[in-house]
Amino acid sequence: MDIKRIVLESNNEEETDYFVSSDGRIFKEITPSKNGNGYAMVTIYKNGIGYTKSVHRIVAKAFLQKVKGKEYINHINGDKMDNRLENLEWCTPHENTEHYHKTLRNGKPMYNQKACLQIIDGEVIAEYKSLNEASRRTGVSVSNIYCCCIGKTTTAGGYQWKYKI
């Protein structure tokens, strides 16, 4: 089956949100919205009831061979809005968590950026290879250091923390 976008035959040949298939069916394009977690979502209606679904799950269920024991879907490149088939893979909950920590989060690697420990006057008193190392050596939780590094909090464990640039 071949699908093509419908173009209005007017002076400027305007493209529409509708598509026609070679078997005579008409489809309308739905523009996804982004949810609070950064995923593309669409609302699909059946019998007047709206069902909100994530685009990556729709694409995976339609085109990716299901793998036994793998219920989660990864965006291979870490971009939650990139829902192309070649960017999706089935995974286990463990693989999903592992992938999350290895890929980019909000455009920045989560725990592998260098952090520097600062005192009140801004003087760096120690530098660590990662937030995990800083946490191990200081006893301050990784999540508290991370929140400080991204500006969510001003101090963690009595220190200011910044990513090394």
C-alpha positions as CSV (number, residue, x, y, z in Angstrom):
1,M,0.0,0.0,0.0
2,D,1.3,3.4,-1.0
3,I,0.4,6.5,1.1
4,K,0.7,10.1,-0.1
5,R,-0.1,13.5,1.4
6,I,-3.2,15.2,-0.1
7,V,-2.4,18.5,-1.7
8,L,-5.2,21.1,-2.4
9,E,-5.4,22.0,-6.0
10,S,-5.3,25.8,-5.7
11,N,-2.9,28.5,-6.8
12,N,-0.3,27.7,-4.2
13,E,-0.7,23.8,-4.0
14,E,-1.2,23.8,-0.2
15,E,-0.4,20.5,1.6
16,T,-3.0,19.3,4.1
17,D,-2.9,17.1,7.2
18,Y,-4.6,14.4,5.2
19,F,-3.2,11.4,3.4
20,V,-4.6,9.0,0.7
21,S,-3.7,5.4,0.3
22,S,-3.4,3.5,-3.0
23,D,-6.4,1.5,-1.9
24,G,-8.6,4.6,-1.6
25,R,-8.6,5.2,2.2
26,I,-8.1,8.7,3.7
27,F,-6.1,9.4,6.8
28,K,-5.6,12.5,8.9
29,E,-2.2,13.3,10.5
30,I,-2.3,13.8,14.3
31,T,0.2,16.3,15.7
32,P,1.6,14.8,18.9
33,S,2.0,16.9,22.1
34,K,4.8,16.5,24.6
35,N,4.0,15.2,28.1
36,G,5.7,16.2,31.3
37,N,8.3,13.4,30.9
38,G,9.2,14.5,27.4
39,Y,7.4,11.8,25.4
40,A,5.3,12.5,22.3
41,M,1.7,11.6,23.0
42,V,-1.5,11.5,20.8
43,T,-5.1,11.0,21.7
44,I,-6.9,8.4,19.6
45,Y,-10.7,8.3,19.6
46,K,-12.8,5.2,19.4
47,N,-16.6,5.3,19.9
48,G,-16.3,8.9,21.2
49,I,-13.8,7.9,24.0
50,G,-10.3,9.4,23.8
51,Y,-7.3,7.2,24.6
52,T,-4.0,9.0,25.1
53,K,-1.0,6.9,24.0
54,S,2.7,7.4,23.6
55,V,3.9,7.5,20.0
56,H,6.9,5.4,20.6
57,R,4.8,2.5,22.0
58,I,2.4,2.8,19.0
59,V,5.3,2.6,16.5
60,A,7.0,-0.3,18.4
61,K,3.8,-2.3,18.7
62,A,3.0,-1.8,15.0
63,F,6.4,-2.4,13.5
64,L,8.9,-3.9,15.9
65,Q,9.0,-7.7,16.4
66,K,8.0,-8.3,20.0
67,V,10.8,-9.9,22.1
68,K,9.7,-12.3,24.8
69,G,10.4,-10.9,28.3
70,K,11.0,-7.4,27.0
71,E,8.1,-5.0,27.8
72,Y,9.9,-1.6,27.7
73,I,10.9,0.4,24.7
74,N,14.2,2.4,24.5
75,H,14.9,5.4,22.3
76,I,18.3,4.3,21.2
77,N,19.7,7.8,20.8
78,G,18.1,9.0,24.0
79,D,15.8,11.5,22.2
80,K,12.3,10.8,23.5
81,M,10.8,12.8,20.5
82,D,12.6,10.7,17.9
83,N,10.1,8.0,17.3
84,R,11.5,6.6,14.0
85,L,11.4,2.8,13.9
86,E,15.2,2.6,13.6
87,N,15.5,4.5,16.9
88,L,13.4,2.1,19.0
89,E,14.1,-1.2,20.6
90,W,12.4,-3.6,23.1
91,C,14.2,-4.0,26.4
92,T,13.8,-5.4,29.9
93,P,13.3,-3.1,32.9
94,H,16.9,-3.6,33.8
95,E,18.1,-2.8,30.3
96,N,15.9,0.3,30.3
97,T,17.4,1.6,33.5
98,E,20.9,0.8,32.3
99,H,20.2,2.6,29.0
100,Y,18.8,5.6,30.8
101,H,22.0,6.1,32.7
102,K,24.2,5.6,29.7
103,T,22.4,8.0,27.4
104,L,21.8,11.7,27.5
105,R,19.3,13.2,30.0
106,N,18.1,16.7,29.1
107,G,21.0,17.0,26.7
108,K,23.7,16.2,29.4
109,P,25.0,12.9,30.6
110,M,23.6,12.3,34.1
111,Y,26.4,11.1,36.3
112,N,29.5,11.1,34.2
113,Q,30.1,14.9,34.1
114,K,32.8,16.1,36.4
115,A,31.8,17.9,39.5
116,C,33.7,20.3,41.7
117,L,33.1,20.9,45.4
118,Q,33.0,24.5,46.4
119,I,33.0,26.4,49.7
120,I,31.0,29.5,50.4
121,D,33.4,32.0,48.9
122,G,33.5,30.1,45.6
123,E,36.9,28.5,46.1
124,V,37.1,24.9,44.8
125,I,38.3,22.6,47.5
126,A,38.1,19.3,45.7
127,E,37.4,17.9,42.2
128,Y,35.8,14.5,41.4
129,K,35.6,12.5,38.2
130,S,31.9,11.9,38.6
131,L,29.0,12.6,40.9
132,N,29.2,9.0,42.1
133,E,32.8,9.4,43.2
134,A,32.0,12.7,44.9
135,S,29.1,10.9,46.8
136,R,31.4,8.0,47.8
137,R,34.1,10.3,49.2
138,T,31.9,12.9,50.9
139,G,28.8,10.8,52.0
140,V,26.5,13.3,50.3
141,S,23.9,11.5,48.1
142,V,24.3,11.5,44.3
143,S,20.8,12.9,43.8
144,N,21.4,15.8,46.2
145,I,24.7,16.7,44.4
146,Y,23.0,16.3,41.1
147,C,20.1,18.7,42.1
148,C,22.7,21.2,43.2
149,C,24.7,20.9,39.9
150,I,21.6,21.6,37.8
151,G,20.6,24.5,39.9
152,K,17.6,22.9,41.6
153,T,19.1,23.5,45.0
154,T,21.9,25.8,46.2
155,T,23.8,23.4,48.5
156,A,24.1,19.7,49.2
157,G,25.9,18.4,52.3
158,G,26.8,22.0,53.3
159,Y,28.7,22.6,50.0
160,Q,27.9,24.2,46.6
161,W,28.4,21.8,43.7
162,K,28.9,22.7,40.0
163,Y,29.7,20.6,36.9
164,K,33.2,21.1,35.7
165,I,33.1,22.9,32.3
